[in-house]
Amino acid sequence: MQKNKKPKHIAVAGNIGAGKTTLTEMLSRHYKWLPQFEDVDRNPYLNDFYEDMPRWSFNLQIYFLNSRLNQLLDISRGNATVIQDRTIYEDANIFAPNLHDMGLMSKRDFDNYYQFFQTLKTMVQPPDLMIYLKASVPTLVGQIQKRGREYEENIRLDYLKKLNELYNKWMEGYKEGPVLVIDVDNNKFAEREEDFGDIIRKIDGQLFGLF
């Protein structure tokens, strides 16, 4: 992306509890960007999935893929700069492979899903900037407990740990566009103004060439 060209799509990626929604809200206010959030409240599969993962894993992932694709189409059609809470890449490179590795999604379903994702990927533009919130498992657990969502109470530590490994592996190989990594163990942007200021400086440098 050329510097000083108006960015259209900023994405915030990170594990469950990393602080994606909080950062998305804060950045959308600061830059006057249009926020796009995951619609967890209206997701018809989430509760069933956490009750019986093998039965509902494929259905849940297809639902996420469809809703994320619709978000990307909205971004491409509009003129506003959008900041997106979680990306289509995370569903395909982290959540679905993890379900497959844990024996919670069959190989047939996973292969079908992943091939569908590869097709969709050719039809959409990657973000102008990917912001990755990197956090250790203890940090994630602390933040999940703090927000107290009922369906997240059953999330197992080994599940979070495996997701973290997949996130780090995905980020190491991410070549779709520019990436900004924020270490959430040390950067407490929600509580400390100077930490949020540090993120703003880095985003300005990446998007607008201001240092």
C-alpha positions in Angstrom: 0.0 0.0 0.0 1.3 3.5 -0.9 1.9 5.8 2.0 -0.6 8.6 2.4 -3.2 6.7 0.3 -6.3 6.4 2.4 -6.4 3.0 4.0 -9.7 1.1 3.6 -9.4 -1.9 5.8 -7.6 -2.3 9.1 -8.0 -5.7 10.8 -7.4 -6.7 14.5 -6.4 -10.4 15.0 -5.8 -12.3 18.2 -6.8 -15.2 20.4 -9.9 -15.3 22.5 -9.4 -12.7 25.3 -6.6 -10.9 23.6 -8.5 -7.6 23.6 -9.5 -7.3 20.0 -12.9 -5.8 20.6 -11.6 -3.2 23.1 -8.8 -2.1 20.7 -11.2 -2.0 17.8 -13.5 0.3 19.7 -10.6 2.6 20.9 -9.0 2.8 17.4 -12.4 3.5 15.7 -13.0 6.4 18.1 -9.5 7.8 17.6 -9.3 7.6 13.8 -13.1 7.9 13.2 -13.0 4.5 11.5 -16.1 2.4 11.1 -15.9 -0.6 13.4 -17.1 -4.1 12.4 -17.5 -6.6 15.2 -18.1 -10.3 15.5 -21.8 -10.9 16.0 -21.6 -13.4 18.8 -25.0 -12.6 20.3 -26.8 -13.6 17.1 -24.7 -16.6 16.3 -27.1 -19.6 16.2 -24.4 -22.2 16.7 -22.1 -20.9 19.5 -24.0 -22.3 22.5 -24.6 -25.7 20.8 -20.9 -25.8 19.8 -19.6 -25.3 23.3 -22.0 -28.1 24.5 -21.1 -30.6 21.7 -18.1 -29.5 19.6 -17.8 -32.5 17.2 -21.5 -32.2 16.2 -21.5 -28.5 15.5 -17.9 -27.6 14.5 -18.4 -27.6 10.8 -21.7 -25.7 11.0 -20.1 -23.0 13.2 -17.1 -22.5 10.9 -19.3 -22.2 7.8 -21.4 -19.6 9.6 -18.3 -17.6 10.5 -16.9 -17.9 7.0 -20.1 -16.6 5.5 -20.4 -13.7 7.9 -16.8 -12.7 7.5 -17.1 -12.8 3.7 -20.1 -10.5 3.9 -18.1 -8.1 6.0 -15.3 -8.0 3.4 -17.8 -7.4 0.6 -19.3 -4.5 2.6 -15.8 -3.1 3.0 -15.0 -3.3 -0.7 -18.3 -1.7 -1.7 -18.1 1.2 0.8 -16.0 4.3 0.9 -15.3 4.4 4.7 -12.2 3.1 6.4 -13.3 0.0 8.3 -11.6 -1.6 11.3 -12.5 -5.2 11.6 -12.6 -7.3 14.8 -11.1 -10.7 13.8 -10.5 -11.8 10.2 -11.4 -14.5 7.7 -7.9 -15.8 7.9 -8.2 -16.7 11.6 -11.2 -18.9 11.0 -9.4 -20.9 8.3 -5.8 -21.0 9.6 -6.5 -21.3 13.4 -9.9 -22.3 14.5 -10.8 -24.9 11.9 -7.4 -26.6 11.8 -7.5 -26.7 15.6 -10.9 -28.4 15.6 -9.6 -30.9 13.1 -6.4 -31.5 15.1 -8.4 -32.1 18.3 -10.6 -34.7 16.6 -13.6 -32.3 16.8 -14.0 -31.9 13.0 -13.6 -34.8 10.5 -11.0 -34.7 7.8 -13.7 -34.7 5.1 -15.4 -31.7 6.7 -12.1 -29.9 7.2 -10.9 -30.5 3.6 -14.2 -29.3 2.3 -14.2 -26.2 4.5 -10.5 -25.3 3.7 -11.0 -25.7 -0.1 -14.0 -23.4 0.1 -11.9 -20.8 2.1 -9.1 -21.0 -0.6 -11.7 -20.2 -3.3 -13.2 -17.3 -1.3 -9.7 -15.9 -0.6 -9.1 -15.3 -4.3 -12.2 -13.1 -4.4 -11.3 -10.6 -1.6 -8.6 -8.1 -0.8 -6.3 -8.5 2.2 -6.3 -5.7 4.9 -4.2 -2.6 4.4 -2.9 -3.3 7.9 -3.1 -6.4 10.1 -2.8 -5.7 13.9 -1.9 -8.8 15.8 -2.5 -8.9 19.5 0.0 -11.4 20.9 -0.7 -12.7 24.4 0.4 -15.5 26.7 -2.2 -18.0 28.0 -2.3 -16.5 31.6 -3.1 -13.1 30.1 -5.9 -14.5 28.0 -7.4 -16.4 30.9 -7.3 -13.3 33.1 -9.1 -11.2 30.5 -11.7 -13.9 29.7 -12.5 -14.2 33.4 -12.8 -10.5 33.7 -15.5 -10.1 31.0 -17.5 -13.2 32.3 -19.2 -14.4 29.1 -21.3 -17.4 30.0 -20.4 -19.5 26.9 -16.7 -18.9 27.5 -16.6 -20.4 31.0 -16.0 -23.9 29.7 -13.0 -23.0 27.5 -10.2 -25.3 28.4 -6.6 -24.3 28.9 -5.3 -26.8 26.4 -7.7 -25.3 23.8 -6.4 -21.8 24.4 -2.7 -23.0 24.3 -3.2 -24.8 21.0 -4.9 -21.7 19.5 -2.0 -19.6 20.6 0.5 -21.9 18.9 -1.5 -21.8 15.7 -1.8 -18.0 15.9 2.0 -17.6 16.3 2.7 -20.0 13.4 0.1 -18.2 11.2 1.6 -14.8 11.9 5.2 -16.0 11.2 4.0 -17.1 7.7 1.6 -14.2 7.0 2.5 -12.6 3.7 -0.8 -11.0 2.6 0.2 -7.5 3.7 1.7 -5.3 6.4 1.5 -6.5 10.1 1.9 -4.7 13.4 2.4 -7.0 16.4 1.3 -5.7 19.8 2.6 -7.6 22.9 -0.5 -7.6 25.1 1.4 -9.1 28.1 3.3 -5.8 28.3 1.1 -3.3 26.5 -2.0 -2.6 28.7 -3.6 -0.2 26.2 -7.1 -0.5 27.8 -5.7 0.8 31.1 -2.7 2.9 30.3 -3.0 5.9 28.0 0.8 5.9 27.2 0.5 2.3 26.0 -2.4 3.2 23.7 -0.4 6.2 22.5 2.5 3.8 21.6 0.1 1.8 19.4 -1.2 5.0 17.7 2.4 6.1 16.9 3.1 2.7 15.3 -0.1 2.7 13.2 0.6 6.2 12.0 4.1 5.1 11.0 2.7 2.1 9.1 -0.2 3.7 7.4 0.8 7.4 6.9 4.6 7.3 7.1 4.6 9.5 10.2 7.2 8.7 12.9 
